[in-house]
Amino acid sequence: MTDCEQGATESMCWLNGEIMPVTQARIPVLDHGLLYGDGVFEGIRFYQGRAFRLQEHLLRLSDSAAAIGLPLPLDQAALAAAVAELIEAFSAPEGYLRLVVTRGEGPLGLDPTSCKRGNVFIIAAQMALIDAEKRRRGIRVIIAATRRLPVDGLDPRIKSLNYLNHILARMEAGNAGAQEAILLNARGHVCEGSADNVFIVRHGVLLTPPVSDGALDGITRRVIIALAAQADRVCREQTLVPYDLYTADECFLTGTGVELIPVREIDGRLLKQCPGSVFTSIQQQFHALIQQETRETTGTVT
Ligand code: PMP
């Protein structure tokens, strides 16, 4: 659900130090990011000209890169400066950034050491999200037959350029007339949506699967866990199975792209509340937090 489509504002790209309209940005066909999905990325929101939780995104990027033995061609300060420069060049104060680091150009063949330097690019775009009415009423999701890759296959904490099984899950959702798919791990435990984390509410308690069950350590997920604590609301990481989703009082998804979105229906079962009272109050807290953090004036890093 984080599909990034070009809105009325022209999408821009920072590519290895140069800013240009995204339609002019080019990556060589021998880049291993393209050939093998060998690379890492981040999706980052900016509000009022400031990147939200940039530091956390850059840390996660650096961890993803370390986990696949990819030396980042730029340090954190240089990446933050590139982000700021691109936001400045983009003609709207709000949007979405896609920061990608590829293994770089090299001869055919998997060997990553044949690539001398990674390519770095950042795209700034406006998000054409799910329409406002669906967002308000809640979305339909399915539980996909396609499973999340096992933790010992590709650790879900690595935000890599390999999204094929998530894309297959999303195709299943589309074929079923749903807007999003939830992936299970090989044991049948709930992991996450194709591009978002999952929360349910049961008797006022928030529950989300532990990342060790196979979810990305989502930055929005972290924010929600912190906001719950702030509001003295119990929030636990707990293994969940489809039954827990079908019988939940509320369910919602979180992610940089979707922000927070309530779920109305899962595999044809209507949830008890949508949008539920817990969702509504957390969403208010979330919007207040964004306002507060993007109002702060020290530097561009939030
Ligand atoms: N899971 C997956 C697979 C994702 O791609 C995303 C989007 N980055 C998320 C969860 C949500 O993470 P975040 O809140 O950091 O955007």
Boltz pocket constraint, residues with backbone or C-beta under 6 A from the ligand:
constraints:
  - pocket:
      binder: B
      contacts: [[A, 2], [A, 43], [A, 166], [A, 192], [A, 193], [A, 194], [A, 195], [A, 196], [A, 197], [A, 215], [A, 216], [A, 217], [A, 218], [A, 219], [A, 220], [A, 221], [A, 254], [A, 255], [A, 256], [A, 257]]
      max_distance: 6.0
